[in-house]
Amino acid sequence: QVQLVESGGGLVHAGGSLRLSCAASGRTFSTNAMSWFRQAPGKEREFVAAISYSGRSSYYTDSVKGRFTISRDNAKNTVYLQMNSLKPEDTAVYYCGSHRRAYSDGTTYSRPGEYDYWGQGTQVTVSS
């Protein structure tokens, strides 16, 4: 059983920064892509960013490009999301996910159904 534990959320003013962490356990971390999704009240869960199993490739939704950076430390079984220049529209619960297939390519990273394990979520609130 895989466990994912997010941390680092909080309340920040617009223009501020936060760094989210997601610690994984339960299966070999370095073989599976990892992602961050977010869900605002009344909205569907949406893709934010993903990183390949090796860490060599990363993917972002257009609204966060240039502001957010995803990274991973396979020695620590942890994936990070550095969020800069935060905007009120970034307010949501942020979830990390572990891709269900080992050594997958990037074509499926934005689909929630391709992830078999999720963390409990961490709230990010950006005030204007």
Buried (B, 14 or more C-beta within 10 A) or exposed (E): EBEBBBEBBEEBEEEBEBBBBBBBEEBEBEBBBBBBBBBBEEEEBBBBBBBBBEBEEBBBBEEBEEBBBBBBEBEEBBBBBBBBEBBEEBBBBBBBBBBBBEEBEEEBBBEBEBBEBBBEBBEBBBEE
